Amino acid sequence: MRLNTITTLRRSFPGNVAPRLQRLPSLRLRVSAREVRPFFLLLALFFFTFPIPAARAEYVVLKSGQRLIVTGYQLVGDTYKLTLNGGSAELPASEVVAIEPEEVFRSEPRPAFADIPYGNFIAAAAKHHSVDADLIISVITAESKFNPKAISRKNARGLMQLLPQTATRLGVKNVFDPEENIEAGTKYLRELLDRYNNDLTLTLAAYNAGPQRVELYKSVPPFRETLSYVRRVQKTYTTRKASSPGLSSSGRTSAPGSS
């Protein structure tokens, strides 16, 4: 069969081509299972030694302290376009504090007010004025239930229910701005704590009814609203301290009823 094939090729091609075809080796590919097995073993060893790196997520850290897990991001103008698992989102660049690779992220103990609205503003004001963050939270809970647009019948406004004259004295430009309101309300709490030698009961009574009435009665004014307010704030404050002992943001704020 091989001689007949070459003879046919000689007749079909010019003389200078046929000799080359004569010298072509006959190729036979026979691969046994015994020969293939070492190949796959070596291949498996390679991938085990040099694994293909998995796709890593990154953490977008926001001003609020929240971390978003993203698989990709792009800064377009003043907006971050984020790729999330199962979707996408856009955020103003001003809200992004940092972008951290997954491998450098370190989980930290959650602060006692991590799930509290405006927790970052509360923490900053607490540190700035040496007032326990739990006290600020307790006052906001009683005053507005964390509604930044709240307005009382007496025209007290915002999260910490500042009267217009008090807000003006404390330098507030926008009383409905959560950060400004918390900063000013905490400063006012600090003033009252200092005035009443860290007596929290008198401080809360003055915050609700005004220092003039506390001075007039030399004690908590006998108004139903004020008495109820002091009890509610103290209850919330005591409950928070019992659930997170030792996490006070300030050593200067006294326990309820102390003098």
C-alpha positions, 0 to 999 in steps of 0.5 A: 500500500505504501509503495503504491501511494508513493508511485501515485504521488510521483506521477501526480507531482513534479520530479523535485517534489516526489523525493521529498515525499519519499523521505517523510517519516510515517507518523503513528500516534499511539497513547496508552493510559500508562503514558497519559496518567503521569501527565495529568498527575503533573498537571494537578501538581502544578495547579495545587502548587500554583493555584489560580488566585480567586477573585477578591472583594474590597471594602468601601468605607463610608463616613457613617462607618459602614463598610460595603463589600464590592467586587469592583468600583470606578470613580467617574467625576465625583461619583463612585460606581460600585459593583456589588454581588447581585447588583450595582450602586452609585455613591457620592465620592464625598461619602467614601472615606477609604477603599480597603483590600480584603486582606487588610480589613481587620474586624473591630469590636462593634461600638455600643451604638453601632446600630444607632442612627447618626452614631458617628455624629454622636461619637464625635460629639461625645468625644469633643465634649466629654459626654457619655455617648449613651447619655446623648442617645438617651436624650435623643430617644426621649426628645425626638425618637431620632427624627431630625425634623421634629418640632415640638409645641414649644418650637423646640427643633431637631434631634435634641429639640433645641429652642431657637434662642438656645440654638442661636447662642450655641452657633447653630446655622441649621437646626435640622442638620443632624450633625449640627444639632447633636454637636450643639445639644451635646455642648449644652448637656456639658454646660448643664453637667458642669453647672450642676456638678455632674448631677444627672437628675438636675441636668436632665430637669434643666434640659427639659424645663430650663435652668431658671425653673431648676434654680427656682425650685432648687430641685426638679420642677414638679411638672408632670412632663419634666418628672416623666422626662427625667425618668424616661431618660434615666431608664434608657440610660441605665438600660444601655449602661447595664447592657454595655458596662465599661463602654462609656465615652466619658469618665466625667458623666455621672450615673443617674441620680448621683451628685 
